[in-house]
Amino acid sequence: MTKNDNVISIASWKRRKFNQHIMDRLFDELGLDLNNEKVATIYEQFSDYGVIAA
């Protein structure tokens, strides 16, 4: 393994994808644009909610 290899737990990957799926649906229903800087920041912060820390 090299220094640039990333190790991620499957549980964390699944949690991140689930969080993003829920936010995609929620933001779509609310009419929020992911291109908006404030919305994009919140999206990134909450994508990692509940994942195992690196």
C-alpha positions in Angstrom: 0.0 0.0 0.0 1.3 3.5 -0.8 0.9 6.8 1.0 -1.8 7.9 -1.5 -4.1 4.8 -1.0 -7.3 5.7 0.9 -8.8 3.2 3.3 -12.5 3.5 4.0 -14.8 1.3 5.9 -17.8 -0.2 4.0 -20.1 1.0 6.8 -18.8 4.6 6.5 -19.1 4.5 2.7 -22.7 3.2 2.9 -23.6 5.8 5.6 -22.2 8.6 3.4 -24.1 7.4 0.3 -27.3 7.1 2.4 -26.9 10.6 3.8 -26.3 12.0 0.3 -29.4 10.2 -1.0 -31.6 11.6 1.7 -30.2 15.1 1.3 -30.6 14.9 -2.5 -34.3 14.1 -2.1 -34.9 16.7 0.6 -33.1 19.5 -1.2 -34.9 18.6 -4.4 -38.3 18.8 -2.6 -37.4 22.1 -1.0 -36.1 23.5 -4.3 -32.6 24.1 -3.0 -29.8 24.3 -5.6 -26.6 22.3 -4.8 -24.7 24.9 -6.8 -25.5 27.4 -4.0 -22.3 27.8 -1.9 -24.2 27.7 1.5 -26.2 24.6 0.4 -23.1 22.9 -0.9 -21.3 23.5 2.4 -24.1 22.0 4.4 -24.3 19.0 1.9 -20.6 18.3 2.5 -20.8 18.7 6.3 -23.8 16.3 6.7 -22.5 13.8 4.1 -20.1 12.6 6.8 -22.7 12.5 9.6 -22.3 9.3 11.5 -19.3 7.9 9.6 -16.3 6.4 11.3 -13.6 9.1 11.7 -10.4 8.6 9.7 
